[in-house]
Amino acid sequence: MKYWIALGWFKSREYMDERLLRELLERVRQNESSIDDALVALRRLPYDDLGFAKLDTHRAIRNGFPEVVLCQGKQPAQVVEIMQRLTQGPGPVLATRADPALYELVHAALPDVRYNPIGRLMIYEPQPLPKHPGTILVVTAGTADQPVAEEAAATADLMGHSVDRLFDVGVAGLHRLLAHLDRITAANVVVVVAGMEGALPSVLGGLVRRPVIAVPTSVGYGASFGGLAALLGMLNSCAAGVTVVNIDNGFGAGFAAAKINALAASSIHNEKGV
């Protein structure tokens, strides 16, 4: 079906975001498109039924960012088809927990999709989103926490935020952290990724006035219980204002940090009256 082309400004089977919806409504207001054509364009909302999945084509309008694909647990062919459908939209498209073999399959069908091997992310970004003011700082306790941290950092970056990375500054060598206080205090949001006992978010929570998002990782020896010890330590932090996401959930932390920074940027924008 080529109804987007019939409207003269969408490609075939494109998905809707807030910018495109505004443009569609403006065309109707200017009598450049009929109401019937607009209804055809909106017919794919609110989801696209693939049988094995129902893609939320309305999510960018509601949440400000398109649906994100969790590759884990899906058949490779299902991921390929989902990515093919989502990349028909304006983008960006993010897929998490993708191994190199899966990326090769997707890349064969969609050459414009790139891979972040550290964060295990597949990314389709036809045009980068405009950058919000402010910086999100992603901090790790150890080098082994970097894959989860990179998932957070790359997510926030794709959502249109400037991201700074500070790795391997855990509490076993606190002087490494204190050497970067200027970078830490300059950030609007701090994402702290730690395994083992998960103490680093409490330290940072006592140093900064910005929101701190703690991410427990499954890094650690037997009694860490796959990240449960870090999770419980972070949930019981004595530092006020530390928010905790699930074990190894770098994506969730990056997404939350992006929303917080976007809200902060919006508040500054409104205060200036621009």
Rosetta blueprint (number, residue, H / E / L):
1 M L
2 K L
3 Y H
4 W H
5 I H
6 A H
7 L H
8 G L
9 W L
10 F L
11 K L
12 S L
13 R L
14 E L
15 Y L
16 M L
17 D L
18 E H
19 R H
20 L H
21 L H
22 R H
23 E H
24 L H
25 L H
26 E H
27 R H
28 V H
29 R H
30 Q L
31 N L
32 E L
33 S L
34 S L
35 I H
36 D H
37 D H
38 A H
39 L H
40 V H
41 A H
42 L H
43 R L
44 R L
45 L L
46 P L
47 Y L
48 D E
49 D E
50 L L
51 G L
52 F L
53 A L
54 K E
55 L E
56 D L
57 T L
58 H L
59 R H
60 A H
61 I H
62 R H
63 N H
64 G L
65 F L
66 P L
67 E L
68 V L
69 V E
70 L E
71 C L
72 Q L
73 G L
74 K L
75 Q L
76 P H
77 A H
78 Q H
79 V H
80 V H
81 E H
82 I H
83 M H
84 Q H
85 R H
86 L H
87 T L
88 Q L
89 G L
90 P L
91 G L
92 P L
93 V E
94 L E
95 A E
96 T E
97 R L
98 A L
99 D L
100 P H
101 A H
102 L H
103 Y H
104 E H
105 L H
106 V H
107 H H
108 A H
109 A H
110 L L
111 P L
112 D L
113 V L
114 R E
115 Y E
116 N E
117 P L
118 I L
119 G L
120 R L
121 L E
122 M E
123 I E
124 Y E
125 E L
126 P L
127 Q L
128 P L
129 L L
130 P L
131 K L
132 H L
133 P L
134 G L
135 T E
136 I E
137 L E
138 V E
139 V E
140 T E
141 A L
142 G L
143 T H
144 A H
145 D H
146 Q H
147 P H
148 V H
149 A H
150 E H
151 E H
152 A H
153 A H
154 A H
155 T H
156 A H
157 D H
158 L H
159 M L
160 G L
161 H L
162 S E
163 V E
164 D E
165 R E
166 L E
167 F L
168 D L
169 V L
170 G L
171 V H
172 A H
173 G H
174 L H
175 H H
176 R H
177 L H
178 L H
179 A L
180 H L
181 L H
182 D H
183 R H
184 I H
185 T H
186 A H
187 A L
188 N L
189 V E
190 V E
191 V E
192 V E
193 V E
194 A E
195 G L
196 M L
197 E L
198 G L
199 A L
200 L H
201 P H
202 S H
203 V H
204 L H
205 G H
206 G L
207 L L
208 V L
209 R L
210 R L
211 P L
212 V E
213 I E
214 A E
215 V E
216 P E
217 T L
218 S L
219 V L
220 G L
221 Y L
222 G H
223 A H
224 S H
225 F H
226 G H
227 G H
228 L H
229 A H
230 A H
231 L H
232 L H
233 G H
234 M H
235 L H
236 N L
237 S L
238 C L
239 A L
240 A L
241 G L
242 V E
243 T E
244 V E
245 V L
246 N L
247 I L
248 D L
249 N L
250 G H
251 F H
252 G H
253 A H
254 G H
255 F H
256 A H
257 A H
258 A H
259 K H
260 I H
261 N H
262 A H
263 L H
264 A H
265 A H
266 S H
267 S H
268 I H
269 H H
270 N H
271 E H
272 K H
273 G L
274 V L
